[in-house]
Amino acid sequence: MSSLEFWGYVLVIGSILTYICWGFVFAIQGLLLLHGRPEAVAWLKKRYTIRSFMRELYIFAPMLFIFHFLLEVVPRLIGLDDAVIRFSMADLIERAEEALR
């Protein structure tokens, strides 16, 4: 394996792991924001403008859907929770805009 090939692997694997890690954080905070948690609102105000939030929202949309399924739908299916909050990107954007005003 050449040095260039090694750094190519590092770049690809590093990019994938960064997407997964930051996507995990963003998805959890996004779901908390959708639930109206004040901690998520404080996190949003500290780190984002509406433009940067929208950019990351579109980048991490697949992670949001995956975590909504894992944290809302699966517990409902196995009987751990009675209610499932409806996931809507429009609701999430609306809550973010309200928080960032």
N, CA, C and O atoms as a GROMACS GRO file, in nm:
protein
  404
    1MET      N    1   0.085  -0.117   0.000
    1MET     CA    2   0.000   0.000   0.000
    1MET      C    3   0.090   0.123   0.000
    1MET      O    4   0.179   0.138   0.083
    2SER      N    5   0.064   0.210  -0.094
    2SER     CA    6   0.143   0.331  -0.103
    2SER      C    7   0.093   0.434  -0.003
    2SER      O    8  -0.016   0.422   0.053
    3SER      N    9   0.174   0.535   0.017
    3SER     CA   10   0.139   0.642   0.110
    3SER      C   11   0.014   0.717   0.062
    3SER      O   12  -0.071   0.755   0.143
    4LEU      N   13   0.003   0.739  -0.069
    4LEU     CA   14  -0.112   0.809  -0.124
    4LEU      C   15  -0.240   0.728  -0.104
    4LEU      O   16  -0.346   0.783  -0.072
    5GLU      N   17  -0.230   0.598  -0.124
    5GLU     CA   18  -0.347   0.511  -0.105
    5GLU      C   19  -0.389   0.510   0.043
    5GLU      O   20  -0.509   0.512   0.073
    6PHE      N   21  -0.292   0.507   0.133
    6PHE     CA   22  -0.321   0.510   0.277
    6PHE      C   23  -0.398   0.637   0.313
    6PHE      O   24  -0.500   0.630   0.382
    7TRP      N   25  -0.350   0.752   0.267
    7TRP     CA   26  -0.416   0.878   0.300
    7TRP      C   27  -0.553   0.890   0.233
    7TRP      O   28  -0.641   0.959   0.283
    8GLY      N   29  -0.570   0.823   0.121
    8GLY     CA   30  -0.701   0.817   0.059
    8GLY      C   31  -0.799   0.742   0.147
    8GLY      O   32  -0.913   0.786   0.165
    9TYR      N   33  -0.756   0.628   0.201
    9TYR     CA   34  -0.841   0.552   0.293
    9TYR      C   35  -0.871   0.633   0.420
    9TYR      O   36  -0.984   0.634   0.467
   10VAL      N   37  -0.771   0.700   0.472
   10VAL     CA   38  -0.791   0.782   0.592
   10VAL      C   39  -0.895   0.890   0.565
   10VAL      O   40  -0.982   0.915   0.648
   11LEU      N   41  -0.886   0.953   0.449
   11LEU     CA   42  -0.980   1.059   0.415
   11LEU      C   43  -1.123   1.006   0.401
   11LEU      O   44  -1.217   1.066   0.453
   12VAL      N   45  -1.139   0.896   0.332
   12VAL     CA   46  -1.272   0.840   0.311
   12VAL      C   47  -1.332   0.789   0.442
   12VAL      O   48  -1.446   0.823   0.475
   13ILE      N   49  -1.257   0.709   0.515
   13ILE     CA   50  -1.308   0.654   0.640
   13ILE      C   51  -1.331   0.764   0.743
   13ILE      O   52  -1.429   0.761   0.817
   14GLY      N   53  -1.242   0.861   0.748
   14GLY     CA   54  -1.259   0.974   0.839
   14GLY      C   55  -1.383   1.054   0.806
   14GLY      O   56  -1.454   1.098   0.896
   15SER      N   57  -1.410   1.074   0.678
   15SER     CA   58  -1.530   1.148   0.637
   15SER      C   59  -1.657   1.074   0.675
   15SER      O   60  -1.753   1.134   0.722
   16ILE      N   61  -1.658   0.944   0.654
   16ILE     CA   62  -1.775   0.863   0.689
   16ILE      C   63  -1.799   0.865   0.840
   16ILE      O   64  -1.912   0.883   0.885
   17LEU      N   65  -1.694   0.847   0.918
   17LEU     CA   66  -1.709   0.847   1.064
   17LEU      C   67  -1.750   0.984   1.116
   17LEU      O   68  -1.827   0.993   1.212
   18THR      N   69  -1.699   1.090   1.056
   18THR     CA   70  -1.739   1.226   1.096
   18THR      C   71  -1.886   1.248   1.066
   18THR      O   72  -1.958   1.304   1.149
   19TYR      N   73  -1.933   1.205   0.950
   19TYR     CA   74  -2.075   1.217   0.916
   19TYR      C   75  -2.161   1.142   1.016
   19TYR      O   76  -2.263   1.194   1.062
   20ILE      N   77  -2.122   1.021   1.051
   20ILE     CA   78  -2.200   0.941   1.145
   20ILE      C   79  -2.202   1.005   1.284
   20ILE      O   80  -2.307   1.015   1.346
   21CYS      N   81  -2.086   1.049   1.332
   21CYS     CA   82  -2.079   1.107   1.467
   21CYS      C   83  -2.155   1.239   1.475
   21CYS      O   84  -2.238   1.256   1.565
   22TRP      N   85  -2.129   1.332   1.385
   22TRP     CA   86  -2.198   1.460   1.390
   22TRP      C   87  -2.346   1.444   1.354
   22TRP      O   88  -2.431   1.516   1.407
   23GLY      N   89  -2.377   1.351   1.266
   23GLY     CA   90  -2.516   1.322   1.233
   23GLY      C   91  -2.591   1.267   1.353
   23GLY      O   92  -2.709   1.299   1.372
   24PHE      N   93  -2.525   1.185   1.434
   24PHE     CA   94  -2.586   1.135   1.556
   24PHE      C   95  -2.621   1.250   1.650
   24PHE      O   96  -2.732   1.256   1.702
   25VAL      N   97  -2.527   1.340   1.672
   25VAL     CA   98  -2.550   1.455   1.760
   25VAL      C   99  -2.662   1.542   1.705
   25VAL      O  100  -2.752   1.581   1.779
   26PHE      N  101  -2.656   1.574   1.576
   26PHE     CA  102  -2.756   1.661   1.515
   26PHE      C  103  -2.894   1.597   1.519
   26PHE      O  104  -2.993   1.665   1.546
   27ALA      N  105  -2.902   1.468   1.493
   27ALA     CA  106  -3.032   1.400   1.492
   27ALA      C  107  -3.093   1.398   1.631
   27ALA      O  108  -3.213   1.423   1.646
   28ILE      N  109  -3.015   1.368   1.732
   28ILE     CA  110  -3.067   1.366   1.869
   28ILE      C  111  -3.115   1.506   1.908
   28ILE      O  112  -3.224   1.520   1.963
   29GLN      N  113  -3.034   1.607   1.881
   29GLN     CA  114  -3.073   1.744   1.915
   29GLN      C  115  -3.194   1.788   1.834
   29GLN      O  116  -3.280   1.860   1.885
   30GLY      N  117  -3.202   1.747   1.709
   30GLY     CA  118  -3.318   1.780   1.626
   30GLY      C  119  -3.446   1.718   1.681
   30GLY      O  120  -3.551   1.783   1.682
   31LEU      N  121  -3.438   1.593   1.725
   31LEU     CA  122  -3.556   1.529   1.784
   31LEU      C  123  -3.594   1.593   1.916
   31LEU      O  124  -3.712   1.607   1.947
   32LEU      N  125  -3.494   1.632   1.994
   32LEU     CA  126  -3.524   1.703   2.119
   32LEU      C  127  -3.588   1.838   2.092
   32LEU      O  128  -3.677   1.881   2.164
   33LEU      N  129  -3.542   1.906   1.987
   33LEU     CA  130  -3.602   2.033   1.947
   33LEU      C  131  -3.746   2.011   1.903
   33LEU      O  132  -3.833   2.093   1.933
   34LEU      N  133  -3.771   1.905   1.832
   34LEU     CA  134  -3.907   1.873   1.788
   34LEU      C  135  -3.999   1.846   1.906
   34LEU      O  136  -4.119   1.873   1.900
   35HIS      N  137  -3.943   1.792   2.014
   35HIS     CA  138  -4.019   1.768   2.137
   35HIS      C  139  -4.032   1.894   2.222
   35HIS      O  140  -4.104   1.895   2.321
   36GLY      N  141  -3.961   2.001   2.183
   36GLY     CA  142  -3.972   2.128   2.255
   36GLY      C  143  -3.888   2.138   2.381
   36GLY      O  144  -3.922   2.213   2.472
   37ARG      N  145  -3.779   2.064   2.388
   37ARG     CA  146  -3.694   2.067   2.506
   37ARG      C  147  -3.613   2.196   2.512
   37ARG      O  148  -3.554   2.235   2.411
   38PRO      N  149  -3.609   2.264   2.627
   38PRO     CA  150  -3.535   2.390   2.638
   38PRO      C  151  -3.384   2.374   2.619
   38PRO      O  152  -3.317   2.466   2.574
   39GLU      N  153  -3.331   2.258   2.653
   39GLU     CA  154  -3.188   2.233   2.633
   39GLU      C  155  -3.152   2.234   2.484
   39GLU      O  156  -3.047   2.284   2.445
   40ALA      N  157  -3.241   2.179   2.404
   40ALA     CA  158  -3.218   2.176   2.259
   40ALA      C  159  -3.228   2.316   2.201
   40ALA      O  160  -3.154   2.350   2.109
   41VAL      N  161  -3.319   2.397   2.254
   41VAL     CA  162  -3.331   2.536   2.208
   41VAL      C  163  -3.205   2.613   2.242
   41VAL      O  164  -3.155   2.690   2.160
   42ALA      N  165  -3.152   2.593   2.362
   42ALA     CA  166  -3.028   2.661   2.402
   42ALA      C  167  -2.912   2.616   2.314
   42ALA      O  168  -2.829   2.698   2.274
   43TRP      N  169  -2.905   2.488   2.285
   43TRP     CA  170  -2.800   2.434   2.197
   43TRP      C  171  -2.809   2.496   2.058
   43TRP      O  172  -2.707   2.532   1.999
   44LEU      N  173  -2.932   2.508   2.008
   44LEU     CA  174  -2.954   2.566   1.876
   44LEU      C  175  -2.911   2.712   1.871
   44LEU      O  176  -2.844   2.755   1.778
   45LYS      N  177  -2.950   2.789   1.971
   45LYS     CA  178  -2.916   2.931   1.975
   45LYS      C  179  -2.766   2.953   1.987
   45LYS      O  180  -2.712   3.049   1.932
   46LYS      N  181  -2.699   2.864   2.057
   46LYS     CA  182  -2.555   2.879   2.079
   46LYS      C  183  -2.473   2.848   1.954
   46LYS      O  184  -2.368   2.908   1.933
   47ARG      N  185  -2.519   2.757   1.870
   47ARG     CA  186  -2.435   2.707   1.761
   47ARG      C  187  -2.480   2.744   1.620
   47ARG      O  188  -2.402   2.727   1.526
   48TYR      N  189  -2.602   2.793   1.601
   48TYR     CA  190  -2.652   2.804   1.465
   48TYR      C  191  -2.713   2.941   1.434
   48TYR      O  192  -2.760   3.013   1.521
   49THR      N  193  -2.710   2.972   1.305
   49THR     CA  194  -2.797   3.071   1.246
   49THR      C  195  -2.900   2.990   1.168
   49THR      O  196  -2.883   2.869   1.150
   50ILE      N  197  -3.005   3.054   1.122
   50ILE     CA  198  -3.107   2.977   1.050
   50ILE      C  199  -3.050   2.917   0.922
   50ILE      O  200  -3.087   2.807   0.882
   51ARG      N  201  -2.959   2.990   0.859
   51ARG     CA  202  -2.898   2.941   0.734
   51ARG      C  203  -2.810   2.818   0.758
   51ARG      O  204  -2.817   2.720   0.683
   52SER      N  205  -2.728   2.822   0.863
   52SER     CA  206  -2.641   2.707   0.890
   52SER      C  207  -2.723   2.588   0.940
   52SER      O  208  -2.690   2.473   0.911
   53PHE      N  209  -2.830   2.615   1.015
   53PHE     CA  210  -2.916   2.505   1.059
   53PHE      C  211  -2.982   2.437   0.940
   53PHE      O  212  -2.988   2.314   0.934
   54MET      N  213  -3.031   2.515   0.846
   54MET     CA  214  -3.096   2.458   0.728
   54MET      C  215  -2.997   2.374   0.646
   54MET      O  216  -3.032   2.268   0.594
   55ARG      N  217  -2.875   2.422   0.635
   55ARG     CA  218  -2.774   2.348   0.561
   55ARG      C  219  -2.751   2.211   0.625
   55ARG      O  220  -2.751   2.109   0.557
   56GLU      N  221  -2.732   2.210   0.757
   56GLU     CA  222  -2.708   2.082   0.824
   56GLU      C  223  -2.833   1.996   0.828
   56GLU      O  224  -2.824   1.873   0.828
   57LEU      N  225  -2.949   2.058   0.830
   57LEU     CA  226  -3.073   1.982   0.828
   57LEU      C  227  -3.084   1.899   0.700
   57LEU      O  228  -3.121   1.782   0.705
   58TYR      N  229  -3.051   1.959   0.589
   58TYR     CA  230  -3.057   1.884   0.462
   58TYR      C  231  -2.945   1.781   0.451
   58TYR      O  232  -2.964   1.674   0.393
   59ILE      N  233  -2.830   1.812   0.506
   59ILE     CA  234  -2.719   1.716   0.501
   59ILE      C  235  -2.750   1.593   0.588
   59ILE      O  236  -2.724   1.480   0.547
   60PHE      N  237  -2.806   1.616   0.706
   60PHE     CA  238  -2.829   1.507   0.801
   60PHE      C  239  -2.973   1.459   0.804
   60PHE      O  240  -3.013   1.394   0.901
   61ALA      N  241  -3.052   1.488   0.703
   61ALA     CA  242  -3.191   1.441   0.698
   61ALA      C  243  -3.201   1.288   0.708
   61ALA      O  244  -3.290   1.239   0.778
   62PRO      N  245  -3.115   1.212   0.640
   62PRO     CA  246  -3.126   1.066   0.657
   62PRO      C  247  -3.104   1.020   0.801
   62PRO      O  248  -3.169   0.927   0.847
   63MET      N  249  -3.013   1.085   0.871
   63MET     CA  250  -2.988   1.050   1.011
   63MET      C  251  -3.110   1.084   1.097
   63MET      O  252  -3.144   1.010   1.190
   64LEU      N  253  -3.176   1.194   1.068
   64LEU     CA  254  -3.296   1.231   1.142
   64LEU      C  255  -3.405   1.126   1.125
   64LEU      O  256  -3.470   1.086   1.222
   65PHE      N  257  -3.426   1.080   1.003
   65PHE     CA  258  -3.527   0.978   0.979
   65PHE      C  259  -3.491   0.846   1.047
   65PHE      O  260  -3.578   0.780   1.104
   66ILE      N  261  -3.366   0.808   1.041
   66ILE     CA  262  -3.322   0.683   1.105
   66ILE      C  263  -3.344   0.691   1.256
   66ILE      O  264  -3.398   0.598   1.316
   67PHE      N  265  -3.301   0.802   1.318
   67PHE     CA  266  -3.315   0.812   1.463
   67PHE      C  267  -3.460   0.830   1.505
   67PHE      O  268  -3.499   0.786   1.614
   68HIS      N  269  -3.541   0.894   1.423
   68HIS     CA  270  -3.683   0.901   1.455
   68HIS      C  271  -3.742   0.761   1.458
   68HIS      O  272  -3.820   0.726   1.547
   69PHE      N  273  -3.706   0.681   1.360
   69PHE     CA  274  -3.755   0.543   1.357
   69PHE      C  275  -3.706   0.465   1.479
   69PHE      O  276  -3.785   0.395   1.543
   70LEU      N  277  -3.577   0.477   1.511
   70LEU     CA  278  -3.520   0.399   1.621
   70LEU      C  279  -3.568   0.445   1.758
   70LEU      O  280  -3.586   0.363   1.848
   71LEU      N  281  -3.588   0.576   1.775
   71LEU     CA  282  -3.622   0.628   1.909
   71LEU      C  283  -3.770   0.655   1.931
   71LEU      O  284  -3.813   0.671   2.045
   72GLU      N  285  -3.848   0.659   1.825
   72GLU     CA  286  -3.992   0.686   1.840
   72GLU      C  287  -4.077   0.567   1.796
   72GLU      O  288  -4.167   0.524   1.869
   73VAL      N  289  -4.049   0.515   1.679
   73VAL     CA  290  -4.135   0.412   1.622
   73VAL      C  291  -4.108   0.274   1.684
   73VAL      O  292  -4.202   0.204   1.721
   74VAL      N  293  -3.984   0.236   1.694
   74VAL     CA  294  -3.951   0.103   1.749
   74VAL      C  295  -4.001   0.086   1.892
   74VAL      O  296  -4.061  -0.017   1.922
   75PRO      N  297  -3.979   0.184   1.983
   75PRO     CA  298  -4.037   0.166   2.118
   75PRO      C  299  -4.189   0.153   2.117
   75PRO      O  300  -4.245   0.082   2.201
   76ARG      N  301  -4.256   0.220   2.025
   76ARG     CA  302  -4.401   0.208   2.014
   76ARG      C  303  -4.439   0.067   1.966
   76ARG      O  304  -4.536   0.008   2.014
   77LEU      N  305  -4.363   0.015   1.872
   77LEU     CA  306  -4.393  -0.118   1.818
   77LEU      C  307  -4.374  -0.229   1.920
   77LEU      O  308  -4.447  -0.328   1.919
   78ILE      N  309  -4.276  -0.214   2.010
   78ILE     CA  310  -4.252  -0.319   2.109
   78ILE      C  311  -4.325  -0.292   2.240
   78ILE      O  312  -4.310  -0.367   2.337
   79GLY      N  313  -4.404  -0.184   2.245
   79GLY     CA  314  -4.490  -0.159   2.359
   79GLY      C  315  -4.428  -0.080   2.474
   79GLY      O  316  -4.484  -0.080   2.583
   80LEU      N  317  -4.316  -0.015   2.452
   80LEU     CA  318  -4.253   0.063   2.558
   80LEU      C  319  -4.310   0.203   2.571
   80LEU      O  320  -4.300   0.264   2.677
   81ASP      N  321  -4.370   0.254   2.466
   81ASP     CA  322  -4.422   0.390   2.466
   81ASP      C  323  -4.558   0.390   2.400
   81ASP      O  324  -4.583   0.313   2.307
   82ASP      N  325  -4.647   0.476   2.447
   82ASP     CA  326  -4.782   0.480   2.392
   82ASP      C  327  -4.796   0.578   2.276
   82ASP      O  328  -4.875   0.555   2.185
   83ALA      N  329  -4.722   0.686   2.278
   83ALA     CA  330  -4.739   0.791   2.177
   83ALA      C  331  -4.613   0.805   2.093
   83ALA      O  332  -4.501   0.793   2.142
   84VAL      N  333  -4.635   0.831   1.966
   84VAL     CA  334  -4.526   0.859   1.875
   84VAL      C  335  -4.548   0.998   1.820
   84VAL      O  336  -4.652   1.027   1.761
   85ILE      N  337  -4.449   1.085   1.838
   85ILE     CA  338  -4.461   1.219   1.782
   85ILE      C  339  -4.443   1.210   1.632
   85ILE      O  340  -4.353   1.140   1.583
   86ARG      N  341  -4.526   1.280   1.559
   86ARG     CA  342  -4.519   1.279   1.413
   86ARG      C  343  -4.396   1.359   1.370
   86ARG      O  344  -4.376   1.472   1.413
   87PHE      N  345  -4.313   1.298   1.286
   87PHE     CA  346  -4.193   1.367   1.240
   87PHE      C  347  -4.225   1.444   1.112
   87PHE      O  348  -4.275   1.388   1.014
   88SER      N  349  -4.195   1.572   1.116
   88SER     CA  350  -4.217   1.657   1.001
   88SER      C  351  -4.102   1.756   0.991
   88SER      O  352  -4.071   1.826   1.087
   89MET      N  353  -4.040   1.760   0.875
   89MET     CA  354  -3.932   1.856   0.854
   89MET      C  355  -3.984   1.999   0.868
   89MET      O  356  -3.915   2.086   0.920
   90ALA      N  357  -4.106   2.023   0.821
   90ALA     CA  358  -4.164   2.157   0.829
   90ALA      C  359  -4.181   2.200   0.974
   90ALA      O  360  -4.156   2.316   1.008
   91ASP      N  361  -4.224   2.108   1.061
   91ASP     CA  362  -4.237   2.140   1.203
   91ASP      C  363  -4.102   2.170   1.266
   91ASP      O  364  -4.089   2.262   1.346
   92LEU      N  365  -4.002   2.092   1.229
   92LEU     CA  366  -3.867   2.114   1.282
   92LEU      C  367  -3.812   2.248   1.236
   92LEU      O  368  -3.752   2.321   1.316
   93ILE      N  369  -3.832   2.282   1.111
   93ILE     CA  370  -3.786   2.411   1.059
   93ILE      C  371  -3.860   2.525   1.130
   93ILE      O  372  -3.799   2.626   1.166
   94GLU      N  373  -3.989   2.508   1.150
   94GLU     CA  374  -4.069   2.612   1.218
   94GLU      C  375  -4.021   2.634   1.361
   94GLU      O  376  -4.008   2.748   1.406
   95ARG      N  377  -3.994   2.527   1.433
   95ARG     CA  378  -3.945   2.539   1.571
   95ARG      C  379  -3.806   2.603   1.574
   95ARG      O  380  -3.776   2.682   1.663
   96ALA      N  381  -3.722   2.569   1.477
   96ALA     CA  382  -3.588   2.629   1.472
   96ALA      C  383  -3.598   2.778   1.442
   96ALA      O  384  -3.527   2.859   1.503
   97GLU      N  385  -3.684   2.816   1.349
   97GLU     CA  386  -3.701   2.958   1.317
   97GLU      C  387  -3.753   3.035   1.438
   97GLU      O  388  -3.708   3.146   1.464
   98GLU      N  389  -3.849   2.978   1.511
   98GLU     CA  390  -3.900   3.043   1.631
   98GLU      C  391  -3.791   3.061   1.735
   98GLU      O  392  -3.782   3.166   1.798
   99ALA      N  393  -3.708   2.959   1.752
   99ALA     CA  394  -3.602   2.964   1.853
   99ALA      C  395  -3.492   3.064   1.816
   99ALA      O  396  -3.432   3.126   1.903
  100LEU      N  397  -3.467   3.077   1.688
  100LEU     CA  398  -3.356   3.163   1.643
  100LEU      C  399  -3.397   3.308   1.621
  100LEU      O  400  -3.312   3.390   1.587
  101ARG      N  401  -3.522   3.343   1.638
  101ARG     CA  402  -3.565   3.482   1.624
  101ARG      C  403  -3.527   3.562   1.742
  101ARG      O  404  -3.555   3.682   1.747
   0.00000   0.00000   0.00000
